């Protein structure tokens, strides 16, 4: 079963989630998206599990405002291209356990991830 964790090594929220869920001790393949870029195949796999590129896209990224993206009508292709071009556009962290995906750091999602990891 695939166990993969995409995160940003410098992100304190990601670090706290890793510590809280213990994914680093459960045999997850850890990928720091700043030092090891996401491949198109990896992003397409995330999209297949999450349902859309938009669901993986972070509107909190500084470049979102800088590039004036909030005023544009973005397509799925735009979201895909932006995430591949700029790692900060990926909503973090992203955890994949088998056919389940956990995207982002809201409390409900982190709780669901913790529960899934505890069952491994």
PyMOL commands that set and color helices and strands:
alter all, ss='L'
color gray80, all
select helices_A, chain A and resi 12-21+23-25+40-50+54-56+62-66+69-71+76-85+87-89+107-118
alter helices_A, ss='H'
color red, helices_A
select strands_A, chain A and resi 3-7+29-32+94-97+100-103
alter strands_A, ss='S'
color yellow, strands_A
deselect
rebuild
show_as cartoon
